[in-house]
Amino acid sequence: MDCVAIARALSETADLLALTGQEPFRARAYERGARVLERLSDKDLKRLVAEARLTTLAGIGRGLAAVIGDLASTGRSETLEKVRGSLPPGARELGRIPSLGLRKIQVLHAALGIETVDALRAACEAGRVRTVKGFGVKTERRILESIRALETAPKTLEDGPPPSRVLLPHALDVAERVLAHLRAVPGVTAADVAGDLRRWTETVDRLVVVLASRKPEAALEGALASPLLASRGTRDGLTARATLVTGLPIELRVTMPDHRLRGAPSRPGAPRP
C-alpha cells in the first residue's frame, strides 16, 4: 500500500475506535498517524519501513509503527479488521450523523438492516424508523434533518464548515492546529482544551480553549485577532465566543498562570502546551 492508502486505513481505524467510545487515546493516535502519512512520500515510507525507523516520525510509536509496517507490506491491518468486525456494516458512515451513536446504529441495523446513510434516509422518509423500539417521530425527524445538514457540511479544517457535531478524531485534529496558533499569541503562557473535548465525548459541537496569561486582557484580544477566526461573537469578561473559519464555534477563556487551567485534560494523550 502507498502512503495515501495507509493514511485512509489509519483514519478509518480512528473513526471506528472513536465510535466505540472505548479507546479515545488510540483513536487520536491513529488519526495523527494518518496526518503524518499524508505528508510522507512513498519513497520515504519504503525506506523507513525497511530500516525499521518509522518511530523517528513525530507521533508514531512502536505500536502504530507496527501497524503501518503491516499495511505497507501486506495491505492488511489486524486492528482495523478486528474493529470492523465488532461493529455493524456501515457504522463508520452512519457514525457521521450527529444524532446517531453506536447503540442506535446497532439497533437500526438489527431492526431494519440499515447499513448506509441513503438507506437510513429512505427509511426515515418512509416512516419506518419511528416504528423501531426506542425511536419515534421526533427522533426520526431529527435524524433526517441531520442527514440533510451533513450533506452540505464537510468535517475537516481544510474542507470548510463542519456539521453541528464532529467526530472526536477530527475535533482533535482541528484543536491541535488552533492550540499551536494560540500558544504563539504574545502574552499567552499556556493553552489547553476543555469542555466536550476534554471529556473525550464521541462528538464535539464546539471547541473550548483555556489560555493562561499574566496579561489576560491583552492575551484575549490577541487570540480574538487570530486569522483562524471568521467572526467574533459575545464577550463576558475574560471569556469570549467566536467562530473558526471552518464554521466550528470556539469559546476562549483566560486565566492567570498561577491558576490551574480548569477543564484542561488531565489524562495522558490529550493535547498539551
C-alpha positions as CSV (number, residue, x, y, z in Angstrom):
1,M,0.0,0.0,0.0
2,D,1.1,3.6,-0.7
3,C,1.1,6.4,1.8
4,V,-2.4,7.7,0.8
5,A,-3.9,4.2,1.1
6,I,-2.3,3.7,4.5
7,A,-3.5,7.1,5.7
8,R,-7.0,6.2,4.7
9,A,-6.8,2.9,6.6
10,L,-5.5,4.7,9.7
11,S,-8.2,7.3,9.5
12,E,-10.9,4.6,9.2
13,T,-9.4,2.9,12.3
14,A,-9.5,6.2,14.2
15,D,-13.1,6.8,13.3
16,L,-14.2,3.3,14.3
17,L,-12.4,3.4,17.6
18,A,-13.9,6.8,18.3
19,L,-17.3,5.5,17.5
20,T,-17.0,2.8,20.1
21,G,-16.1,5.4,22.7
22,Q,-13.8,3.0,24.5
23,E,-10.3,3.9,23.3
24,P,-10.1,7.7,22.6
25,F,-6.3,7.8,23.0
26,R,-5.8,5.1,20.4
27,A,-8.3,6.9,18.1
28,R,-6.3,10.1,18.4
29,A,-3.0,8.2,17.8
30,Y,-4.4,6.7,14.6
31,E,-5.7,10.0,13.3
32,R,-2.4,11.7,14.0
33,G,-0.7,8.8,12.2
34,A,-2.9,9.3,9.2
35,R,-1.9,13.0,9.0
36,V,1.8,12.1,9.2
37,L,1.4,9.5,6.4
38,E,-0.4,12.1,4.2
39,R,2.7,14.3,4.3
40,L,5.2,11.4,3.6
41,S,6.4,10.3,0.2
42,D,6.1,6.7,-0.8
43,K,9.9,6.6,-1.3
44,D,10.5,7.8,2.3
45,L,7.9,5.4,3.7
46,K,9.6,2.4,1.9
47,R,13.0,3.5,3.3
48,L,11.7,4.0,6.9
49,V,9.9,0.6,6.9
50,A,13.0,-1.2,5.5
51,E,15.2,0.5,8.1
52,A,12.7,-0.1,10.9
53,R,12.8,3.7,11.6
54,L,9.1,4.7,11.5
55,T,9.3,5.6,15.2
56,T,11.6,8.5,14.2
57,L,8.5,10.3,12.8
58,A,6.7,12.6,15.3
59,G,3.6,11.0,16.7
60,I,4.5,7.4,15.6
61,G,5.0,5.0,18.5
62,R,6.1,1.4,18.3
63,G,2.5,0.0,18.1
64,L,1.5,2.3,15.4
65,A,4.7,1.7,13.5
66,A,4.0,-2.0,13.5
67,V,0.5,-1.4,12.1
68,I,1.9,0.9,9.3
69,G,4.6,-1.7,8.6
70,D,2.0,-4.4,8.2
71,L,-0.2,-2.2,5.9
72,A,2.9,-1.3,3.8
73,S,4.0,-4.9,3.3
74,T,0.7,-6.9,3.3
75,G,-2.0,-4.3,2.8
76,R,-3.8,-5.6,5.9
77,S,-4.2,-4.4,9.5
78,E,-5.3,-6.8,12.2
79,T,-6.5,-3.9,14.3
80,L,-8.7,-2.4,11.5
81,E,-10.1,-5.8,10.6
82,K,-10.9,-6.5,14.3
83,V,-12.7,-3.2,14.9
84,R,-14.6,-3.5,11.6
85,G,-15.8,-6.9,12.7
86,S,-17.0,-5.7,16.0
87,L,-19.3,-3.1,14.5
88,P,-22.3,-3.3,12.2
89,P,-21.7,-2.8,8.5
90,G,-21.7,0.9,7.6
91,A,-21.1,2.0,11.1
92,R,-18.4,4.5,10.1
93,E,-20.6,6.2,7.5
94,L,-23.6,6.2,9.8
95,G,-21.4,7.5,12.7
96,R,-21.0,10.8,10.8
97,I,-24.6,11.6,11.6
98,P,-24.6,13.8,14.8
99,S,-27.8,12.4,16.2
100,L,-26.7,8.8,16.0
101,G,-24.5,7.0,18.5
102,L,-23.2,3.4,18.3
103,R,-26.2,2.0,20.2
104,K,-28.7,3.5,17.9
105,I,-26.7,2.3,14.8
106,Q,-26.7,-1.2,16.2
107,V,-30.5,-1.1,16.9
108,L,-31.3,0.2,13.4
109,H,-29.1,-2.4,11.8
110,A,-30.8,-5.2,13.7
111,A,-34.3,-3.9,13.2
112,L,-34.2,-2.6,9.6
113,G,-30.8,-3.8,8.2
114,I,-29.6,-0.2,7.8
115,E,-26.0,0.0,6.5
116,T,-25.8,3.3,4.6
117,V,-26.9,6.9,5.0
118,D,-29.0,6.6,1.8
119,A,-30.8,3.6,3.3
120,L,-31.4,5.4,6.5
121,R,-32.8,8.5,4.7
122,A,-35.2,6.3,2.8
123,A,-36.3,4.5,6.0
124,C,-36.9,7.9,7.6
125,E,-38.8,9.3,4.7
126,A,-41.0,6.1,4.6
127,G,-41.7,6.4,8.3
128,R,-40.1,3.1,9.2
129,V,-37.6,4.4,11.7
130,R,-40.3,5.6,14.1
131,T,-41.6,2.0,14.3
132,V,-38.3,0.8,15.9
133,K,-38.3,0.5,19.7
134,G,-36.5,3.4,21.3
135,F,-37.1,5.8,18.4
136,G,-40.2,7.7,17.5
137,V,-41.5,10.5,15.2
138,K,-39.3,13.2,16.8
139,T,-36.1,11.1,16.6
140,E,-36.9,10.1,13.1
141,R,-37.3,13.8,12.1
142,R,-34.1,14.8,13.9
143,I,-32.1,12.0,12.1
144,L,-33.5,13.2,8.7
145,E,-32.6,16.8,9.5
146,S,-29.1,15.7,10.5
147,I,-28.6,13.8,7.2
148,R,-29.6,16.8,5.2
149,A,-27.3,19.0,7.2
150,L,-24.5,16.6,6.8
151,E,-24.8,16.5,3.0
152,T,-23.9,20.2,2.8
153,A,-21.3,20.4,5.7
154,P,-17.8,19.0,5.4
155,K,-15.9,18.0,8.6
156,T,-12.3,18.9,8.4
157,L,-10.3,22.1,8.8
158,E,-9.4,22.1,5.1
159,D,-12.9,21.3,3.9
160,G,-14.7,24.2,5.4
161,P,-17.7,24.4,7.7
162,P,-18.4,21.2,9.7
163,P,-21.7,19.7,10.7
164,S,-23.3,20.6,14.0
165,R,-21.1,18.0,15.8
166,V,-17.9,16.4,14.6
167,L,-16.2,13.1,15.4
168,L,-13.6,13.2,18.2
169,P,-10.5,12.5,15.9
170,H,-11.5,15.4,13.6
171,A,-12.1,17.7,16.5
172,L,-8.7,16.8,18.0
173,D,-7.1,17.5,14.7
174,V,-8.7,20.9,14.5
175,A,-7.9,21.6,18.2
176,E,-4.2,20.8,17.7
177,R,-3.9,23.4,14.9
178,V,-5.8,26.0,16.9
179,L,-3.7,25.4,20.0
180,A,-0.5,25.7,18.1
181,H,-1.5,29.1,16.9
182,L,-2.9,30.4,20.2
183,R,0.2,29.4,22.1
184,A,2.1,31.7,19.8
185,V,-0.1,34.7,20.7
186,P,2.0,37.3,22.7
187,G,1.5,37.0,26.4
188,V,-0.1,33.5,26.3
189,T,2.0,31.2,28.5
190,A,-0.2,28.1,28.1
191,A,-3.2,26.8,26.2
192,D,-5.3,23.7,26.5
193,V,-8.7,22.3,25.6
194,A,-11.7,21.9,27.9
195,G,-15.4,21.0,27.6
196,D,-16.5,18.0,25.5
197,L,-13.0,17.6,24.0
198,R,-11.6,17.2,27.5
199,R,-14.2,14.7,28.4
200,W,-13.5,12.7,25.2
201,T,-17.1,12.5,24.0
202,E,-17.8,10.8,20.7
203,T,-18.7,14.0,19.0
204,V,-18.0,17.7,19.7
205,D,-20.1,20.7,18.8
206,R,-17.6,23.4,19.7
207,L,-14.0,23.9,20.9
208,V,-13.4,25.3,24.4
209,V,-9.9,26.6,24.9
210,V,-8.4,27.8,28.2
211,L,-5.5,30.3,28.0
212,A,-3.1,31.3,30.7
213,S,-1.5,34.8,30.7
214,R,-0.2,37.4,33.1
215,K,-1.9,40.0,30.9
216,P,-5.2,38.3,30.3
217,E,-7.0,41.3,28.6
218,A,-4.2,41.7,26.0
219,A,-3.9,37.9,25.5
220,L,-7.7,37.6,24.9
221,E,-7.6,40.4,22.4
222,G,-4.6,38.8,20.6
223,A,-6.4,35.5,20.5
224,L,-9.5,37.1,19.0
225,A,-7.4,38.7,16.3
226,S,-6.3,35.3,15.1
227,P,-6.7,34.7,11.4
228,L,-8.2,31.3,12.3
229,L,-11.4,33.1,13.5
230,A,-14.0,34.1,10.9
231,S,-16.0,36.3,13.3
232,R,-16.3,37.3,16.9
233,G,-19.4,36.6,19.0
234,T,-20.1,37.7,22.5
235,R,-17.6,38.6,25.3
236,D,-18.1,38.4,29.0
237,G,-15.1,39.5,31.0
238,L,-12.3,37.1,30.2
239,T,-14.5,34.7,28.3
240,A,-15.2,35.2,24.6
241,R,-17.1,33.3,21.9
242,A,-16.2,33.3,18.3
243,T,-16.4,31.1,15.1
244,L,-13.5,29.5,13.4
245,V,-13.1,29.8,9.6
246,T,-14.3,26.2,9.5
247,G,-17.6,27.3,11.0
248,L,-17.0,25.5,14.2
249,P,-17.8,27.6,17.3
250,I,-15.0,28.3,19.8
251,E,-15.1,29.5,23.4
252,L,-11.9,31.2,24.7
253,R,-11.3,31.6,28.5
254,V,-8.3,33.3,30.0
255,T,-6.9,32.8,33.5
256,M,-3.7,33.7,35.3
257,P,-0.7,31.3,35.0
258,D,-0.8,30.7,38.8
259,H,-4.2,29.1,38.5
260,R,-4.7,25.5,37.2
261,L,-6.2,25.5,33.7
262,R,-9.7,24.5,34.7
263,G,-11.2,21.9,32.4
264,A,-7.8,21.1,30.8
265,P,-7.2,17.4,30.1
266,S,-5.5,15.5,32.9
267,R,-5.5,12.2,31.1
268,P,-2.4,11.1,29.1
269,G,-2.6,11.6,25.3
270,A,-4.5,14.9,25.5
271,P,-3.2,18.0,23.6
272,R,-0.7,19.7,25.8
273,P,1.2,23.0,25.7
